[in-house]
Amino acid sequence: MKPSIAIIGAGLAGLTLARELSLHADITLFEKARGLGGRMSTRRNDTHQWDHGAQFFTARSSAFTALLTPFISDGTVVEWQPNITTLSPHKSPYKRPWFEPHYVAVPGMNRLLKAMAGNLNIQLSTRVEKVEQQHQHWRLLDEYDQLLGEYDWVISSAPLPQTQVLLPVEILGDNLERYGMLPCYALLLTVDDADLPTWDAAQVNDAPIRWVAFNHRLPGRNPQAGTVVVHSTPEWATAHLEDDQEVVKQQLLESFCSLSGVNAKAITQVQLHRWRYALSADVSEPDAEFVLNTQARLAACGDWCLGGRVEAAFTSAYQLAKVLQTKFLQTKL
Ligand SMILES: Cc1cc2nc3c(=O)[nH]c(=O)nc-3n(C[C@H](O)[C@H](O)[C@H](O)COP(=O)(O)OP(=O)(O)OC[C@H]3O[C@@H](n4cnc5c(N)ncnc54)[C@H](O)[C@@H]3O)c2cc1C
């Protein structure tokens, strides 16, 4: 009989695992959000949309390139070739070239995850609150103490601080400080394209913000529905994490207007999103690509193991899946 596996989180890492293991195990994914995306989410209202997490991704490994190839062929993923500038309060802007292909999903970043989801068994709007052992199984409970199911294996693909709450410390280890995750604020604006500068995106230095993108100019978006995504630096977000969110919004808005030269009066909508666990520390020499305890039948993976990028999330999950595939095949023999 195939082992049953509960995967916590249906971001890129969770979906990668589920796809790679679906022939070898009965998989159920639990995702606390209403829709797919994780930190590759797209926020929409009736007229506009914003990619408020990951802005683009690169593909350096052959395994990630292989995953993307069919999605590039069918137009779900396309190369983004923006006119990028560099902004700073003290220096004149200069053009910043990219030296490798950068990709985005179309018409929004979360489209890649929707395309990957296929027929996988995904329980949306379901937060796993507790993972507890009973006899040979792991029981998953939600925030109302309702049983979500019993599984042979549990794998968490949630950001590290959320995984640490769920899985026993004996499994994860207690020396994970260097994998710490940092917050980021995303300011989401609506503004007429005619009121924006000619560049498409900017890397920002020496300011509370570090990145600006005119989101409607990405491939496959509605070029008439002008939208801006502004990301704070992790340091600034850490210092202002619990501040009054209206004040945070105003400060980031002022920083954006002063750096870009956009008139605040041209901006018709302002929203703020706080990513509490946005970016992983840069782990130059990771201990492992994932955490696995075969005796306990628990594992964890995600971008945080490998330094926090889209491709890192894929690689961590993919490498874990390869090890588990071999294990499940051996168990069958
Ligand atoms: C603002 C921002 C900008 C970024 N920019 C870039 C970029 O330009 N390029 C790049 O390569 N990367 C970027 N990243 C990083 C990139 O988004 C992540 O590395 C990648 O999306 C992580 O995927 P993941 O599957 O590991 O985690 P996630 O996408 O975080 O998926 C984990 C999932 O677990 C769910 N979850 C958590 N706890 C529970 C629970 N208890 N029960 C059920 N579900 C749960 C969450 O809702 C989430 O959907 C950015 C991230 C942010 C936030």
Ligand as a Chemical Component Dictionary entry (heavy atoms), coordinates in Angstrom:
data_LIG
# 
_chem_comp.id                   LIG 
_chem_comp.type                 NON-POLYMER 
_chem_comp.pdbx_formal_charge   0 
_chem_comp.three_letter_code    LIG 
# 
loop_
_chem_comp_atom.comp_id 
_chem_comp_atom.atom_id 
_chem_comp_atom.alt_atom_id 
_chem_comp_atom.type_symbol 
_chem_comp_atom.charge 
_chem_comp_atom.model_Cartn_x 
_chem_comp_atom.model_Cartn_y 
_chem_comp_atom.model_Cartn_z 
_chem_comp_atom.pdbx_ordinal 
LIG C1  C1  C 0 8.093  40.586 -0.930 1  
LIG C2  C2  C 0 8.807  39.399 -1.519 2  
LIG C3  C3  C 0 9.582  39.547 -2.669 3  
LIG C4  C4  C 0 10.246 38.460 -3.224 4  
LIG N1  N1  N 0 10.926 38.622 -4.393 5  
LIG C5  C5  C 0 11.487 37.546 -4.988 6  
LIG C6  C6  C 0 12.040 37.659 -6.292 7  
LIG O1  O1  O 0 11.944 38.709 -6.937 8  
LIG N2  N2  N 0 12.642 36.561 -6.840 9  
LIG C7  C7  C 0 12.692 35.352 -6.162 10 
LIG O2  O2  O 0 13.241 34.383 -6.706 11 
LIG N3  N3  N 0 12.131 35.218 -4.944 12 
LIG C8  C8  C 0 11.513 36.272 -4.353 13 
LIG N4  N4  N 0 10.902 36.136 -3.146 14 
LIG C9  C9  C 0 10.997 34.834 -2.454 15 
LIG C10 C10 C 0 10.025 33.802 -3.054 16 
LIG O3  O3  O 0 8.733  34.341 -3.103 17 
LIG C11 C11 C 0 10.059 32.573 -2.155 18 
LIG O4  O4  O 0 11.396 32.106 -2.089 19 
LIG C12 C12 C 0 9.195  31.402 -2.635 20 
LIG O5  O5  O 0 7.948  31.830 -3.121 21 
LIG C13 C13 C 0 9.028  30.460 -1.438 22 
LIG O6  O6  O 0 8.223  29.353 -1.787 23 
LIG P1  P1  P 0 7.902  28.277 -0.661 24 
LIG O7  O7  O 0 6.993  27.279 -1.249 25 
LIG O8  O8  O 0 9.175  27.804 -0.038 26 
LIG O9  O9  O 0 7.163  29.106 0.514  27 
LIG P2  P2  P 0 5.769  29.874 0.479  28 
LIG O10 O10 O 0 5.495  30.462 -0.853 29 
LIG O11 O11 O 0 5.792  30.796 1.652  30 
LIG O12 O12 O 0 4.703  28.709 0.717  31 
LIG C14 C14 C 0 4.416  28.230 2.010  32 
LIG C15 C15 C 0 2.908  28.072 2.127  33 
LIG O13 O13 O 0 2.614  27.497 3.413  34 
LIG C16 C16 C 0 1.378  28.023 3.844  35 
LIG N5  N5  N 0 1.302  27.782 5.297  36 
LIG C17 C17 C 0 2.106  28.293 6.270  37 
LIG N6  N6  N 0 1.741  27.821 7.472  38 
LIG C18 C18 C 0 0.686  26.995 7.254  39 
LIG C19 C19 C 0 -0.127 26.206 8.125  40 
LIG N7  N7  N 0 0.080  26.160 9.443  41 
LIG N8  N8  N 0 -1.130 25.480 7.580  42 
LIG C20 C20 C 0 -1.360 25.494 6.232  43 
LIG N9  N9  N 0 -0.615 26.243 5.368  44 
LIG C21 C21 C 0 0.398  26.967 5.880  45 
LIG C22 C22 C 0 1.465  29.489 3.450  46 
LIG O14 O14 O 0 0.180  30.092 3.386  47 
LIG C23 C23 C 0 2.160  29.404 2.090  48 
LIG O15 O15 O 0 1.229  29.383 1.024  49 
LIG C24 C24 C 0 10.180 37.189 -2.592 50 
LIG C25 C25 C 0 9.377  37.033 -1.451 51 
LIG C26 C26 C 0 8.684  38.120 -0.932 52 
LIG C27 C27 C 0 7.769  37.921 0.249  53 
# 
loop_
_chem_comp_bond.comp_id 
_chem_comp_bond.atom_id_1 
_chem_comp_bond.atom_id_2 
_chem_comp_bond.value_order 
_chem_comp_bond.pdbx_ordinal 
LIG C1  C2  SING 1  
LIG C2  C3  SING 2  
LIG C2  C26 DOUB 3  
LIG C3  C4  DOUB 4  
LIG C4  N1  SING 5  
LIG C4  C24 SING 6  
LIG N1  C5  DOUB 7  
LIG C5  C6  SING 8  
LIG C5  C8  SING 9  
LIG C6  O1  DOUB 10 
LIG C6  N2  SING 11 
LIG N2  C7  SING 12 
LIG C7  O2  DOUB 13 
LIG C7  N3  SING 14 
LIG N3  C8  DOUB 15 
LIG C8  N4  SING 16 
LIG N4  C9  SING 17 
LIG N4  C24 SING 18 
LIG C9  C10 SING 19 
LIG C10 O3  SING 20 
LIG C10 C11 SING 21 
LIG C11 O4  SING 22 
LIG C11 C12 SING 23 
LIG C12 O5  SING 24 
LIG C12 C13 SING 25 
LIG C13 O6  SING 26 
LIG O6  P1  SING 27 
LIG P1  O7  DOUB 28 
LIG P1  O8  SING 29 
LIG P1  O9  SING 30 
LIG O9  P2  SING 31 
LIG P2  O10 DOUB 32 
LIG P2  O11 SING 33 
LIG P2  O12 SING 34 
LIG O12 C14 SING 35 
LIG C14 C15 SING 36 
LIG C15 O13 SING 37 
LIG C15 C23 SING 38 
LIG O13 C16 SING 39 
LIG C16 N5  SING 40 
LIG C16 C22 SING 41 
LIG N5  C17 SING 42 
LIG N5  C21 SING 43 
LIG C17 N6  DOUB 44 
LIG N6  C18 SING 45 
LIG C18 C19 SING 46 
LIG C18 C21 DOUB 47 
LIG C19 N7  SING 48 
LIG C19 N8  DOUB 49 
LIG N8  C20 SING 50 
LIG C20 N9  DOUB 51 
LIG N9  C21 SING 52 
LIG C22 O14 SING 53 
LIG C22 C23 SING 54 
LIG C23 O15 SING 55 
LIG C24 C25 DOUB 56 
LIG C25 C26 SING 57 
LIG C26 C27 SING 58 
# 
